[in-house]
Amino acid sequence: MVSAFAAVSLGVYAVLTNISERNNSVKFESISFIRSMATEAVIIQMFEELRKVRHYVESHKIPISYKEMQIEVSIENSVLNFDNVIKKTLNYYEVACIGVKRGALHEEIIKDWWGDAIVADWIDLQQYVYDARKALDYDELYIEVERHVRRWVKPGRAGELLPAKR
C-alpha cells in the first residue's frame, strides 16, 4: 500500500519534472530565437538601417520625435523611411517582450543577450514612442518594451528614462 506521503511525493515530483521540462523547452526556444535573430538577413538589415538612421539624426541634430521621423532620406544608395525603420525595430522588440511576458521566451536569456540593446534603443526612441502614442491616440503602443526596459535598466542608465507617458 502506498502511503499518503509517497503519493504526495510522487505528485510533487511529477509537477516539478513537468516544470523543469517546460523551463528547458522555453530556454531552448529562447536560444533558437536569438540564433535566428543573429543570422537572418532581414533582421541584420533592420538593425543596420536603425544604425544609419541614428547616425543621420545625430549628424544633422534632428530630434528623434514622431513628427521629425516622418521623412525619407537617401543614404548609401538606398532610401530609408525613418518612421518605418523605427517601427520595424520596436515591433520586433515588442514581439520578444510579449514572448517573455507570456512565457514563450526565457526572460533571463533574452535579457542577458539583448537587454542592454533594448534598453539603449528605448532610451534613444522613447520620445518618438510617447509622441506616437499621443498622435495615434494609442496608449498601449510598445507597452511591453517599455515595461521590460523599466525592469531591465541598470542603475547607471535609469536617469535617462523619461517618466512613463500614456
C-alpha positions in Angstrom: 0.0 0.0 0.0 1.3 3.4 -1.0 1.5 5.9 1.9 -0.1 9.4 1.6 3.4 10.8 1.9 4.7 8.7 -1.0 1.7 9.6 -3.1 2.2 13.3 -2.5 5.9 13.0 -3.1 5.2 11.3 -6.5 2.8 14.1 -7.3 5.3 16.8 -6.4 8.0 15.0 -8.4 5.7 14.9 -11.5 4.8 18.6 -11.2 8.5 19.6 -10.8 9.6 17.3 -13.7 6.9 18.9 -15.9 8.0 22.4 -14.8 11.7 21.6 -15.4 10.9 20.2 -18.9 8.8 23.3 -19.7 11.6 25.5 -18.5 14.2 23.7 -20.6 11.8 24.0 -23.6 11.4 27.7 -23.1 15.2 28.1 -22.7 15.7 26.1 -26.0 13.2 28.3 -27.8 14.9 31.4 -26.5 18.2 30.3 -27.8 16.7 29.4 -31.1 15.0 32.9 -31.3 18.4 34.5 -30.6 20.2 32.4 -33.1 17.6 33.3 -35.8 17.9 36.9 -34.9 21.6 36.9 -35.3 21.7 35.1 -38.7 18.6 36.3 -40.6 19.4 38.8 -43.2 16.2 40.8 -42.7 17.0 41.2 -39.0 20.6 42.2 -39.7 19.4 44.7 -42.3 16.8 46.1 -39.8 19.5 46.9 -37.2 21.8 48.3 -39.9 19.1 50.6 -41.1 18.5 51.8 -37.5 22.2 52.5 -37.1 22.1 54.6 -40.3 19.0 56.5 -39.0 20.8 57.2 -35.7 23.9 58.4 -37.4 21.9 60.7 -39.7 19.8 62.2 -37.0 22.9 62.7 -34.7 25.0 64.3 -37.5 22.1 66.6 -38.5 21.0 67.3 -35.0 17.4 66.2 -35.6 15.4 65.1 -32.5 14.0 61.6 -32.6 10.4 62.6 -32.3 7.4 61.1 -34.1 6.9 64.2 -36.1 10.5 64.6 -37.1 10.9 61.0 -38.2 8.2 61.3 -40.9 10.9 61.6 -43.5 12.6 59.6 -46.2 16.3 60.1 -46.8 18.7 58.6 -49.4 21.6 57.0 -47.5 24.3 54.9 -49.2 22.2 54.1 -52.3 19.0 53.3 -50.5 16.0 55.4 -49.5 15.1 55.0 -45.8 11.8 55.9 -44.4 12.9 56.8 -40.8 9.4 56.1 -39.3 9.3 52.6 -40.8 12.8 51.8 -39.7 12.0 52.7 -36.1 8.6 50.9 -36.2 10.2 47.7 -37.5 12.8 47.7 -34.7 10.3 48.5 -32.0 7.8 45.9 -33.4 10.5 43.3 -33.2 11.3 44.2 -29.6 7.6 44.2 -28.7 7.2 40.6 -30.1 10.2 39.5 -28.0 8.9 41.2 -24.8 5.4 39.7 -25.4 7.1 36.3 -25.7 8.8 36.8 -22.4 5.6 38.0 -20.8 3.7 35.0 -22.0 6.4 32.5 -21.1 7.3 31.5 -24.6 10.8 33.0 -24.2 13.0 32.8 -21.1 13.4 36.3 -19.6 16.9 35.9 -18.2 18.3 34.6 -21.5 16.7 37.3 -23.6 17.7 40.0 -21.0 21.3 38.7 -20.9 21.7 38.5 -24.7 19.6 41.5 -25.7 18.6 43.6 -22.7 21.3 46.3 -23.0 20.5 46.9 -26.6 16.7 47.1 -26.0 17.3 49.5 -23.1 19.7 51.7 -25.2 17.3 51.8 -28.1 14.4 52.6 -25.9 16.3 55.5 -24.3 17.0 56.8 -27.8 13.5 56.2 -29.1 11.3 56.8 -26.1 10.3 60.4 -27.1 9.3 59.0 -30.5 7.1 56.4 -28.8 5.5 58.9 -26.4 4.8 61.3 -29.3 3.4 58.4 -31.4 1.1 57.3 -28.6 -0.4 60.8 -28.5 -0.6 61.3 -32.2 -2.2 57.9 -32.8 -4.3 58.0 -29.6 -2.9 54.6 -28.6 -1.6 54.5 -25.1 -0.5 50.9 -25.2 1.9 51.3 -28.2 5.1 49.4 -27.4 3.9 49.0 -23.8 5.7 45.6 -23.3 9.0 47.1 -24.5 8.6 49.9 -22.0 7.7 47.6 -19.1 10.7 45.4 -19.7 13.1 48.3 -20.1 12.0 49.7 -16.8 12.7 46.4 -15.2 16.0 45.7 -17.1 17.6 49.1 -17.0 20.8 49.3 -15.0 21.0 51.9 -12.2 23.6 54.0 -14.2 21.1 54.5 -17.1 17.8 54.7 -15.1 18.1 58.5 -15.0 17.9 58.6 -18.8 14.4 57.2 -18.8 11.6 59.7 -19.2 8.6 59.4 -16.9 6.1 56.9 -18.4 3.6 58.7 -20.6 0.2 57.2 -21.6 
